Amino acid sequence: MPGFSPELVVLMRTVLEDVMLQVPSSVSNATTKVFLAESILKAASQGHTSYNALFAAAMEQIQTIVSMLS
């Protein structure tokens, strides 16, 4: 696992909180948050370090979550 700068960690947390606001309430829970956090970490480890890139990577996973948990 790569090391992340403190600034990137703050950015990833911000992205996670912002994406969680987009998750349907029926699947908004701790499991969903962990799943989205993992997608953000994966994107960051692949070199995606902008807010928009991390947000997009997490948003792409919301439909998967809805399908799995509904």
C-alpha positions as CSV (number, residue, x, y, z in Angstrom):
1,M,0.0,0.0,0.0
2,P,1.5,3.3,-1.0
3,G,2.0,6.1,1.5
4,F,-0.3,9.1,1.0
5,S,0.5,12.7,1.9
6,P,-1.6,14.2,4.7
7,E,-3.1,16.6,2.1
8,L,-4.3,13.7,0.0
9,V,-5.7,11.9,3.0
10,V,-7.8,15.0,3.8
11,L,-8.9,15.2,0.2
12,M,-9.9,11.5,0.2
13,R,-11.9,12.0,3.4
14,T,-13.7,15.0,1.8
15,V,-14.5,13.0,-1.3
16,L,-15.8,10.1,0.8
17,E,-18.1,12.4,2.8
18,D,-19.3,14.1,-0.4
19,V,-20.0,10.9,-2.2
20,M,-21.9,9.5,0.8
21,L,-24.3,12.4,0.4
22,Q,-25.2,11.0,-3.1
23,V,-25.9,7.5,-1.8
24,P,-29.6,6.5,-1.6
25,S,-30.7,6.4,2.0
26,S,-31.8,2.8,1.6
27,V,-28.2,1.7,1.3
28,S,-26.4,4.5,3.2
29,N,-24.6,2.6,6.0
30,A,-21.2,1.7,7.3
31,T,-20.7,-1.1,4.8
32,T,-21.4,1.3,1.9
33,K,-18.9,3.8,3.3
34,V,-16.2,1.1,3.6
35,F,-16.8,0.0,0.0
36,L,-16.6,3.6,-1.3
37,A,-13.5,4.3,0.8
38,E,-11.8,1.3,-0.7
39,S,-12.7,2.5,-4.2
40,I,-11.2,5.9,-3.4
41,L,-8.1,4.4,-2.0
42,K,-7.7,2.2,-5.0
43,A,-8.1,5.2,-7.4
44,A,-5.5,7.2,-5.3
45,S,-3.1,4.3,-5.4
46,Q,-3.4,4.3,-9.2
47,G,-2.3,7.9,-9.3
48,H,-5.7,9.6,-9.4
49,T,-5.3,12.4,-6.9
50,S,-7.6,15.2,-7.9
51,Y,-11.0,15.7,-6.2
52,N,-12.8,15.1,-9.5
53,A,-11.0,11.9,-10.3
54,L,-11.5,10.4,-6.9
55,F,-15.2,11.5,-6.7
56,A,-15.8,10.0,-10.2
57,A,-14.2,6.7,-9.1
58,A,-16.4,6.4,-6.1
59,M,-19.6,7.5,-7.9
60,E,-19.0,4.7,-10.4
61,Q,-19.5,2.3,-7.6
62,I,-22.8,3.5,-6.3
63,Q,-24.9,1.4,-8.8
64,T,-22.9,-1.6,-7.8
65,I,-23.7,-1.0,-4.1
66,V,-27.4,-0.4,-4.8
67,S,-27.5,-3.7,-6.7
68,M,-25.7,-5.6,-4.0
69,L,-27.6,-4.3,-1.0
70,S,-31.1,-3.8,-2.4
